[in-house]
Amino acid sequence: MTERLLHSIEEAQMSLGGYSRSGIYRLAAAGEIDFVHIGRRAFVTAESLRAYVQRLAGEAA
């Protein structure tokens, strides 16, 4: 099975341990994660989620 490139807002929330919906939008506004819009729907890129978590892990180390 191939890895998904895009995640819904709800999936992004769960990927970040149940982070709030408004928190996801704040991360996007701050440039921490990337949105892609398809029609009226917004998706979070898997790459930006991965990079965000890696940055957090690097700061913790």
All heavy atoms as a GROMACS GRO file, in nm:
protein
  470
    1MET      N    1   0.085  -0.118   0.000
    1MET     CA    2   0.000   0.000   0.000
    1MET      C    3   0.089   0.124   0.000
    1MET      O    4   0.187   0.132   0.072
    1MET     CB    5  -0.089  -0.002   0.124
    1MET     CG    6  -0.187   0.110   0.128
    1MET     SD    7  -0.328   0.068   0.229
    1MET     CE    8  -0.298   0.162   0.373
    2THR      N    9   0.053   0.223  -0.078
    2THR     CA   10   0.132   0.345  -0.086
    2THR      C   11   0.089   0.444   0.022
    2THR      O   12  -0.026   0.444   0.065
    2THR     CB   13   0.118   0.412  -0.224
    2THR    OG1   14  -0.019   0.443  -0.246
    2THR    CG2   15   0.168   0.321  -0.334
    3GLU      N   16   0.182   0.526   0.062
    3GLU     CA   17   0.153   0.626   0.164
    3GLU      C   18   0.069   0.738   0.102
    3GLU      O   19   0.093   0.780  -0.011
    3GLU     CB   20   0.284   0.685   0.217
    3GLU     CG   21   0.261   0.787   0.324
    3GLU     CD   22   0.391   0.846   0.375
    3GLU    OE1   23   0.498   0.797   0.336
    3GLU    OE2   24   0.384   0.942   0.451
    4ARG      N   25  -0.026   0.787   0.178
    4ARG     CA   26  -0.110   0.896   0.130
    4ARG      C   27  -0.033   1.027   0.133
    4ARG      O   28   0.045   1.054   0.224
    4ARG     CB   29  -0.233   0.907   0.219
    4ARG     CG   30  -0.322   0.785   0.203
    4ARG     CD   31  -0.440   0.790   0.294
    4ARG     NE   32  -0.514   0.914   0.274
    4ARG     CZ   33  -0.614   0.951   0.351
    4ARG    NH1   34  -0.651   0.875   0.451
    4ARG    NH2   35  -0.678   1.064   0.328
    5LEU      N   36  -0.055   1.110   0.034
    5LEU     CA   37   0.013   1.238   0.024
    5LEU      C   38  -0.061   1.348   0.099
    5LEU      O   39   0.000   1.444   0.146
    5LEU     CB   40   0.028   1.278  -0.122
    5LEU     CG   41   0.108   1.182  -0.211
    5LEU    CD1   42   0.105   1.229  -0.355
    5LEU    CD2   43   0.249   1.170  -0.160
    6LEU      N   44  -0.192   1.334   0.108
    6LEU     CA   45  -0.276   1.436   0.170
    6LEU      C   46  -0.361   1.376   0.281
    6LEU      O   47  -0.404   1.262   0.272
    6LEU     CB   48  -0.369   1.500   0.065
    6LEU     CG   49  -0.302   1.565  -0.054
    6LEU    CD1   50  -0.408   1.611  -0.154
    6LEU    CD2   51  -0.214   1.681  -0.011
    7HIS      N   52  -0.384   1.456   0.383
    7HIS     CA   53  -0.468   1.414   0.495
    7HIS      C   54  -0.576   1.519   0.518
    7HIS      O   55  -0.549   1.640   0.508
    7HIS     CB   56  -0.385   1.399   0.623
    7HIS     CG   57  -0.281   1.293   0.614
    7HIS    ND1   58  -0.310   1.159   0.622
    7HIS    CD2   59  -0.148   1.302   0.593
    7HIS    CE1   60  -0.199   1.090   0.609
    7HIS    NE2   61  -0.098   1.174   0.592
    8SER      N   62  -0.695   1.473   0.551
    8SER     CA   63  -0.801   1.567   0.588
    8SER      C   64  -0.762   1.635   0.718
    8SER      O   65  -0.669   1.591   0.788
    8SER     CB   66  -0.934   1.492   0.606
    8SER     OG   67  -0.926   1.409   0.721
    9ILE      N   68  -0.832   1.741   0.753
    9ILE     CA   69  -0.804   1.812   0.877
    9ILE      C   70  -0.819   1.716   0.995
    9ILE      O   71  -0.735   1.714   1.086
    9ILE     CB   72  -0.899   1.934   0.894
    9ILE    CG1   73  -0.887   2.030   0.777
    9ILE    CG2   74  -0.875   2.003   1.028
    9ILE    CD1   75  -0.750   2.086   0.754
   10GLU      N   76  -0.922   1.635   0.993
   10GLU     CA   77  -0.946   1.540   1.101
   10GLU      C   78  -0.833   1.438   1.111
   10GLU      O   79  -0.789   1.403   1.222
   10GLU     CB   80  -1.081   1.468   1.081
   10GLU     CG   81  -1.201   1.558   1.093
   10GLU     CD   82  -1.228   1.642   0.967
   10GLU    OE1   83  -1.171   1.613   0.859
   10GLU    OE2   84  -1.305   1.739   0.978
   11GLU      N   85  -0.784   1.390   0.999
   11GLU     CA   86  -0.673   1.295   1.000
   11GLU      C   87  -0.545   1.361   1.050
   11GLU      O   88  -0.468   1.299   1.124
   11GLU     CB   89  -0.652   1.237   0.860
   11GLU     CG   90  -0.765   1.147   0.815
   11GLU     CD   91  -0.759   1.115   0.667
   11GLU    OE1   92  -0.693   1.188   0.590
   11GLU    OE2   93  -0.824   1.017   0.628
   12ALA      N   94  -0.526   1.487   1.013
   12ALA     CA   95  -0.408   1.561   1.062
   12ALA      C   96  -0.417   1.578   1.213
   12ALA      O   97  -0.316   1.564   1.283
   12ALA     CB   98  -0.398   1.697   0.993
   13GLN      N   99  -0.536   1.606   1.264
   13GLN     CA  100  -0.555   1.617   1.408
   13GLN      C  101  -0.512   1.488   1.478
   13GLN      O  102  -0.439   1.493   1.577
   13GLN     CB  103  -0.703   1.643   1.441
   13GLN     CG  104  -0.752   1.780   1.410
   13GLN     CD  105  -0.898   1.793   1.440
   13GLN    OE1  106  -0.980   1.786   1.350
   13GLN    NE2  107  -0.932   1.811   1.566
   14MET      N  108  -0.556   1.376   1.426
   14MET     CA  109  -0.524   1.248   1.488
   14MET      C  110  -0.375   1.216   1.474
   14MET      O  111  -0.315   1.159   1.564
   14MET     CB  112  -0.610   1.136   1.428
   14MET     CG  113  -0.758   1.152   1.456
   14MET     SD  114  -0.799   1.190   1.630
   14MET     CE  115  -0.741   1.043   1.709
   15SER      N  116  -0.316   1.256   1.363
   15SER     CA  117  -0.173   1.232   1.343
   15SER      C  118  -0.090   1.308   1.445
   15SER      O  119   0.020   1.266   1.479
   15SER     CB  120  -0.130   1.276   1.202
   15SER     OG  121  -0.189   1.192   1.106
   16LEU      N  122  -0.144   1.419   1.494
   16LEU     CA  123  -0.073   1.499   1.594
   16LEU      C  124  -0.129   1.474   1.733
   16LEU      O  125  -0.125   1.562   1.820
   16LEU     CB  126  -0.081   1.648   1.558
   16LEU     CG  127  -0.011   1.688   1.428
   16LEU    CD1  128  -0.030   1.837   1.400
   16LEU    CD2  129   0.136   1.652   1.433
   17GLY      N  130  -0.179   1.356   1.756
   17GLY     CA  131  -0.221   1.315   1.889
   17GLY      C  132  -0.351   1.377   1.938
   17GLY      O  133  -0.370   1.396   2.058
   18GLY      N  134  -0.439   1.410   1.845
   18GLY     CA  135  -0.568   1.467   1.885
   18GLY      C  136  -0.563   1.618   1.901
   18GLY      O  137  -0.645   1.676   1.971
   19TYR      N  138  -0.468   1.683   1.836
   19TYR     CA  139  -0.455   1.829   1.840
   19TYR      C  140  -0.585   1.891   1.790
   19TYR      O  141  -0.654   1.835   1.706
   19TYR     CB  142  -0.338   1.868   1.749
   19TYR     CG  143  -0.280   2.004   1.776
   19TYR    CD1  144  -0.227   2.037   1.899
   19TYR    CD2  145  -0.276   2.099   1.675
   19TYR    CE1  146  -0.172   2.162   1.922
   19TYR    CE2  147  -0.222   2.224   1.698
   19TYR     CZ  148  -0.171   2.254   1.821
   19TYR     OH  149  -0.116   2.378   1.843
   20SER      N  150  -0.618   2.009   1.840
   20SER     CA  151  -0.746   2.070   1.807
   20SER      C  152  -0.753   2.117   1.662
   20SER      O  153  -0.651   2.144   1.599
   20SER     CB  154  -0.773   2.190   1.899
   20SER     OG  155  -0.686   2.297   1.866
   21ARG      N  156  -0.875   2.127   1.612
   21ARG     CA  157  -0.897   2.174   1.475
   21ARG      C  158  -0.844   2.317   1.459
   21ARG      O  159  -0.776   2.348   1.362
   21ARG     CB  160  -1.047   2.167   1.443
   21ARG     CG  161  -1.083   2.206   1.302
   21ARG     CD  162  -1.234   2.191   1.280
   21ARG     NE  163  -1.267   2.209   1.142
   21ARG     CZ  164  -1.260   2.114   1.048
   21ARG    NH1  165  -1.222   1.992   1.082
   21ARG    NH2  166  -1.292   2.139   0.924
   22SER      N  167  -0.875   2.403   1.556
   22SER     CA  168  -0.826   2.540   1.547
   22SER      C  169  -0.674   2.544   1.557
   22SER      O  170  -0.608   2.629   1.496
   22SER     CB  171  -0.890   2.629   1.654
   22SER     OG  172  -0.859   2.581   1.783
   23GLY      N  173  -0.616   2.450   1.629
   23GLY     CA  174  -0.471   2.440   1.639
   23GLY      C  175  -0.408   2.406   1.505
   23GLY      O  176  -0.302   2.460   1.469
   24ILE      N  177  -0.473   2.320   1.428
   24ILE     CA  178  -0.424   2.285   1.294
   24ILE      C  179  -0.424   2.410   1.206
   24ILE      O  180  -0.327   2.438   1.136
   24ILE     CB  181  -0.512   2.174   1.231
   24ILE    CG1  182  -0.501   2.043   1.310
   24ILE    CG2  183  -0.477   2.154   1.083
   24ILE    CD1  184  -0.367   1.975   1.304
   25TYR      N  185  -0.531   2.489   1.213
   25TYR     CA  186  -0.538   2.612   1.134
   25TYR      C  187  -0.433   2.713   1.180
   25TYR      O  188  -0.375   2.786   1.098
   25TYR     CB  189  -0.678   2.672   1.138
   25TYR     CG  190  -0.774   2.596   1.050
   25TYR    CD1  191  -0.865   2.505   1.104
   25TYR    CD2  192  -0.774   2.614   0.912
   25TYR    CE1  193  -0.953   2.434   1.023
   25TYR    CE2  194  -0.861   2.544   0.831
   25TYR     CZ  195  -0.949   2.454   0.887
   25TYR     OH  196  -1.036   2.384   0.806
   26ARG      N  197  -0.406   2.719   1.311
   26ARG     CA  198  -0.301   2.809   1.361
   26ARG      C  199  -0.164   2.766   1.309
   26ARG      O  200  -0.082   2.851   1.272
   26ARG     CB  201  -0.300   2.812   1.513
   26ARG     CG  202  -0.406   2.902   1.573
   26ARG     CD  203  -0.383   2.928   1.720
   26ARG     NE  204  -0.375   2.808   1.801
   26ARG     CZ  205  -0.478   2.747   1.857
   26ARG    NH1  206  -0.600   2.796   1.842
   26ARG    NH2  207  -0.462   2.638   1.930
   27LEU      N  208  -0.137   2.635   1.308
   27LEU     CA  209  -0.010   2.586   1.255
   27LEU      C  210   0.006   2.624   1.108
   27LEU      O  211   0.115   2.663   1.064
   27LEU     CB  212   0.001   2.434   1.272
   27LEU     CG  213   0.020   2.382   1.413
   27LEU    CD1  214   0.016   2.229   1.413
   27LEU    CD2  215   0.150   2.432   1.473
   28ALA      N  216  -0.101   2.614   1.033
   28ALA     CA  217  -0.096   2.649   0.890
   28ALA      C  218  -0.073   2.799   0.874
   28ALA      O  219   0.008   2.841   0.791
   28ALA     CB  220  -0.224   2.606   0.821
   29ALA      N  221  -0.141   2.880   0.954
   29ALA     CA  222  -0.124   3.026   0.945
   29ALA      C  223   0.018   3.068   0.981
   29ALA      O  224   0.070   3.164   0.925
   29ALA     CB  225  -0.225   3.095   1.036
   30ALA      N  226   0.081   2.993   1.071
   30ALA     CA  227   0.218   3.023   1.113
   30ALA      C  228   0.322   2.967   1.016
   30ALA      O  229   0.442   2.987   1.035
   30ALA     CB  230   0.242   2.968   1.253
   31GLY      N  231   0.275   2.892   0.915
   31GLY     CA  232   0.367   2.835   0.818
   31GLY      C  233   0.434   2.706   0.864
   31GLY      O  234   0.531   2.661   0.804
   32GLU      N  235   0.383   2.648   0.972
   32GLU     CA  236   0.441   2.524   1.025
   32GLU      C  237   0.401   2.401   0.944
   32GLU      O  238   0.476   2.305   0.935
   32GLU     CB  239   0.400   2.505   1.171
   32GLU     CG  240   0.454   2.610   1.265
   32GLU     CD  241   0.602   2.594   1.292
   32GLU    OE1  242   0.661   2.489   1.261
   32GLU    OE2  243   0.661   2.690   1.346
   33ILE      N  244   0.279   2.402   0.891
   33ILE     CA  245   0.230   2.293   0.806
   33ILE      C  246   0.168   2.355   0.681
   33ILE      O  247   0.132   2.472   0.681
   33ILE     CB  248   0.129   2.200   0.878
   33ILE    CG1  249   0.007   2.278   0.924
   33ILE    CG2  250   0.195   2.125   0.994
   33ILE    CD1  251  -0.104   2.192   0.982
   34ASP      N  252   0.155   2.274   0.577
   34ASP     CA  253   0.104   2.324   0.448
   34ASP      C  254  -0.034   2.266   0.418
   34ASP      O  255  -0.057   2.147   0.436
   34ASP     CB  256   0.198   2.284   0.334
   34ASP     CG  257   0.335   2.348   0.350
   34ASP    OD1  258   0.343   2.462   0.397
   34ASP    OD2  259   0.434   2.281   0.316
   35PHE      N  260  -0.120   2.354   0.370
   35PHE     CA  261  -0.251   2.314   0.319
   35PHE      C  262  -0.246   2.309   0.167
   35PHE      O  263  -0.175   2.386   0.103
   35PHE     CB  264  -0.358   2.417   0.356
   35PHE     CG  265  -0.416   2.402   0.494
   35PHE    CD1  266  -0.498   2.502   0.544
   35PHE    CD2  267  -0.393   2.293   0.574
   35PHE    CE1  268  -0.554   2.493   0.669
   35PHE    CE2  269  -0.448   2.282   0.699
   35PHE     CZ  270  -0.529   2.382   0.747
   36VAL      N  271  -0.325   2.218   0.112
   36VAL     CA  272  -0.351   2.212  -0.031
   36VAL      C  273  -0.503   2.214  -0.044
   36VAL      O  274  -0.572   2.142   0.028
   36VAL     CB  275  -0.294   2.082  -0.092
   36VAL    CG1  276  -0.338   2.067  -0.237
   36VAL    CG2  277  -0.144   2.078  -0.081
   37HIS      N  278  -0.554   2.301  -0.129
   37HIS     CA  279  -0.698   2.310  -0.149
   37HIS      C  280  -0.736   2.240  -0.279
   37HIS      O  281  -0.675   2.264  -0.383
   37HIS     CB  282  -0.743   2.455  -0.152
   37HIS     CG  283  -0.733   2.520  -0.019
   37HIS    ND1  284  -0.618   2.583   0.024
   37HIS    CD2  285  -0.821   2.531   0.082
   37HIS    CE1  286  -0.638   2.630   0.146
   37HIS    NE2  287  -0.762   2.600   0.183
   38ILE      N  288  -0.835   2.154  -0.268
   38ILE     CA  289  -0.893   2.089  -0.385
   38ILE      C  290  -1.042   2.119  -0.378
   38ILE      O  291  -1.112   2.070  -0.288
   38ILE     CB  292  -0.866   1.936  -0.386
   38ILE    CG1  293  -0.717   1.909  -0.388
   38ILE    CG2  294  -0.937   1.872  -0.505
   38ILE    CD1  295  -0.680   1.762  -0.378
   39GLY      N  296  -1.084   2.202  -0.468
   39GLY     CA  297  -1.222   2.250  -0.460
   39GLY      C  298  -1.237   2.332  -0.333
   39GLY      O  299  -1.156   2.419  -0.305
   40ARG      N  300  -1.337   2.300  -0.255
   40ARG     CA  301  -1.362   2.372  -0.130
   40ARG      C  302  -1.294   2.306  -0.011
   40ARG      O  303  -1.296   2.362   0.099
   40ARG     CB  304  -1.512   2.380  -0.105
   40ARG     CG  305  -1.583   2.468  -0.208
   40ARG     CD  306  -1.731   2.471  -0.189
   40ARG     NE  307  -1.767   2.502  -0.051
   40ARG     CZ  308  -1.891   2.500  -0.005
   40ARG    NH1  309  -1.990   2.469  -0.084
   40ARG    NH2  310  -1.915   2.530   0.120
   41ARG      N  311  -1.236   2.189  -0.032
   41ARG     CA  312  -1.174   2.115   0.078
   41ARG      C  313  -1.029   2.150   0.096
   41ARG      O  314  -0.956   2.172   0.000
   41ARG     CB  315  -1.186   1.965   0.055
   41ARG     CG  316  -1.330   1.918   0.064
   41ARG     CD  317  -1.342   1.772   0.083
   41ARG     NE  318  -1.275   1.729   0.204
   41ARG     CZ  319  -1.251   1.601   0.231
   41ARG    NH1  320  -1.284   1.508   0.147
   41ARG    NH2  321  -1.190   1.568   0.343
   42ALA      N  322  -0.986   2.154   0.221
   42ALA     CA  323  -0.845   2.177   0.254
   42ALA      C  324  -0.786   2.046   0.306
   42ALA      O  325  -0.849   1.974   0.384
   42ALA     CB  326  -0.833   2.285   0.360
   43PHE      N  327  -0.667   2.017   0.261
   43PHE     CA  328  -0.594   1.899   0.305
   43PHE      C  329  -0.458   1.943   0.357
   43PHE      O  330  -0.404   2.044   0.314
   43PHE     CB  331  -0.574   1.800   0.190
   43PHE     CG  332  -0.701   1.743   0.136
   43PHE    CD1  333  -0.768   1.805   0.032
   43PHE    CD2  334  -0.755   1.628   0.190
   43PHE    CE1  335  -0.885   1.754  -0.019
   43PHE    CE2  336  -0.873   1.575   0.140
   43PHE     CZ  337  -0.939   1.638   0.036
   44VAL      N  338  -0.402   1.865   0.447
   44VAL     CA  339  -0.268   1.889   0.498
   44VAL      C  340  -0.176   1.790   0.430
   44VAL      O  341  -0.207   1.671   0.420
   44VAL     CB  342  -0.262   1.870   0.651
   44VAL    CG1  343  -0.123   1.896   0.704
   44VAL    CG2  344  -0.364   1.960   0.720
   45THR      N  345  -0.061   1.839   0.383
   45THR     CA  346   0.032   1.748   0.317
   45THR      C  347   0.102   1.659   0.421
   45THR      O  348   0.136   1.705   0.530
   45THR     CB  349   0.139   1.824   0.237
   45THR    OG1  350   0.220   1.901   0.326
   45THR    CG2  351   0.075   1.915   0.132
   46ALA      N  352   0.118   1.533   0.386
   46ALA     CA  353   0.186   1.438   0.474
   46ALA      C  354   0.329   1.483   0.500
   46ALA      O  355   0.379   1.472   0.612
   46ALA     CB  356   0.182   1.299   0.413
   47GLU      N  357   0.392   1.538   0.399
   47GLU     CA  358   0.532   1.584   0.412
   47GLU      C  359   0.544   1.695   0.515
   47GLU      O  360   0.636   1.696   0.596
   47GLU     CB  361   0.584   1.631   0.276
   47GLU     CG  362   0.725   1.680   0.278
   47GLU     CD  363   0.826   1.574   0.318
   47GLU    OE1  364   0.802   1.455   0.289
   47GLU    OE2  365   0.928   1.611   0.378
   48SER      N  366   0.449   1.789   0.515
   48SER     CA  367   0.458   1.898   0.611
   48SER      C  368   0.432   1.850   0.754
   48SER      O  369   0.493   1.900   0.848
   48SER     CB  370   0.365   2.014   0.574
   48SER     OG  371   0.229   1.980   0.591
   49LEU      N  372   0.343   1.752   0.771
   49LEU     CA  373   0.321   1.695   0.904
   49LEU      C  374   0.448   1.627   0.954
   49LEU      O  375   0.489   1.644   1.069
   49LEU     CB  376   0.206   1.594   0.901
   49LEU     CG  377   0.065   1.650   0.894
   49LEU    CD1  378  -0.035   1.537   0.877
   49LEU    CD2  379   0.034   1.733   1.017
   50ARG      N  380   0.510   1.549   0.866
   50ARG     CA  381   0.633   1.478   0.902
   50ARG      C  382   0.743   1.576   0.939
   50ARG      O  383   0.811   1.560   1.041
   50ARG     CB  384   0.677   1.388   0.786
   50ARG     CG  385   0.793   1.298   0.817
   50ARG     CD  386   0.828   1.205   0.702
   50ARG     NE  387   0.713   1.129   0.653
   50ARG     CZ  388   0.648   1.154   0.539
   50ARG    NH1  389   0.687   1.249   0.457
   50ARG    NH2  390   0.546   1.080   0.503
   51ALA      N  391   0.759   1.680   0.859
   51ALA     CA  392   0.863   1.780   0.885
   51ALA      C  393   0.837   1.854   1.016
   51ALA      O  394   0.930   1.882   1.092
   51ALA     CB  395   0.870   1.878   0.768
   52TYR      N  396   0.711   1.884   1.045
   52TYR     CA  397   0.676   1.953   1.169
   52TYR      C  398   0.713   1.869   1.290
   52TYR      O  399   0.776   1.918   1.384
   52TYR     CB  400   0.527   1.987   1.170
   52TYR     CG  401   0.480   2.049   1.298
   52TYR    CD1  402   0.524   2.174   1.337
   52TYR    CD2  403   0.391   1.982   1.381
   52TYR    CE1  404   0.482   2.231   1.457
   52TYR    CE2  405   0.348   2.038   1.500
   52TYR     CZ  406   0.394   2.162   1.538
   52TYR     OH  407   0.353   2.218   1.656
   53VAL      N  408   0.678   1.743   1.287
   53VAL     CA  409   0.710   1.654   1.400
   53VAL      C  410   0.861   1.638   1.414
   53VAL      O  411   0.915   1.638   1.526
   53VAL     CB  412   0.640   1.517   1.383
   53VAL    CG1  413   0.688   1.418   1.487
   53VAL    CG2  414   0.488   1.535   1.392
   54GLN      N  415   0.933   1.629   1.303
   54GLN     CA  416   1.079   1.619   1.310
   54GLN      C  417   1.140   1.745   1.370
   54GLN      O  418   1.235   1.738   1.448
   54GLN     CB  419   1.137   1.592   1.172
   54GLN     CG  420   1.112   1.450   1.125
   54GLN     CD  421   1.159   1.424   0.983
   54GLN    OE1  422   1.189   1.516   0.907
   54GLN    NE2  423   1.166   1.298   0.946
   55ARG      N  424   1.086   1.862   1.337
   55ARG     CA  425   1.135   1.987   1.398
   55ARG      C  426   1.111   1.988   1.547
   55ARG      O  427   1.198   2.026   1.625
   55ARG     CB  428   1.068   2.108   1.333
   55ARG     CG  429   1.123   2.145   1.199
   55ARG     CD  430   1.078   2.282   1.152
   55ARG     NE  431   0.933   2.300   1.147
   55ARG     CZ  432   0.855   2.265   1.045
   55ARG    NH1  433   0.907   2.208   0.937
   55ARG    NH2  434   0.725   2.288   1.049
   56LEU      N  435   0.993   1.941   1.590
   56LEU     CA  436   0.964   1.935   1.732
   56LEU      C  437   1.058   1.839   1.803
   56LEU      O  438   1.107   1.868   1.912
   56LEU     CB  439   0.818   1.890   1.755
   56LEU     CG  440   0.709   1.988   1.717
   56LEU    CD1  441   0.573   1.924   1.741
   56LEU    CD2  442   0.722   2.118   1.794
   57ALA      N  443   1.084   1.725   1.741
   57ALA     CA  444   1.175   1.627   1.801
   57ALA      C  445   1.317   1.682   1.810
   57ALA      O  446   1.387   1.660   1.908
   57ALA     CB  447   1.173   1.497   1.720
   58GLY      N  448   1.358   1.757   1.708
   58GLY     CA  449   1.490   1.817   1.709
   58GLY      C  450   1.504   1.922   1.818
   58GLY      O  451   1.609   1.933   1.881
   59GLU      N  452   1.399   1.999   1.842
   59GLU     CA  453   1.402   2.101   1.947
   59GLU      C  454   1.405   2.038   2.085
   59GLU      O  455   1.464   2.092   2.177
   59GLU     CB  456   1.279   2.192   1.936
   59GLU     CG  457   1.280   2.281   1.814
   59GLU     CD  458   1.150   2.354   1.793
   59GLU    OE1  459   1.060   2.344   1.880
   59GLU    OE2  460   1.136   2.420   1.690
   60ALA      N  461   1.343   1.921   2.099
   60ALA     CA  462   1.338   1.853   2.228
   60ALA      C  463   1.472   1.788   2.263
   60ALA      O  464   1.501   1.766   2.380
   60ALA     CB  465   1.227   1.748   2.228
   61ALA      N  466   1.550   1.759   2.160
   61ALA     CA  467   1.678   1.689   2.184
   61ALA      C  468   1.786   1.780   2.235
   61ALA      O  469   1.787   1.892   2.247
   61ALA     CB  470   1.726   1.625   2.055
   0.00000   0.00000   0.00000
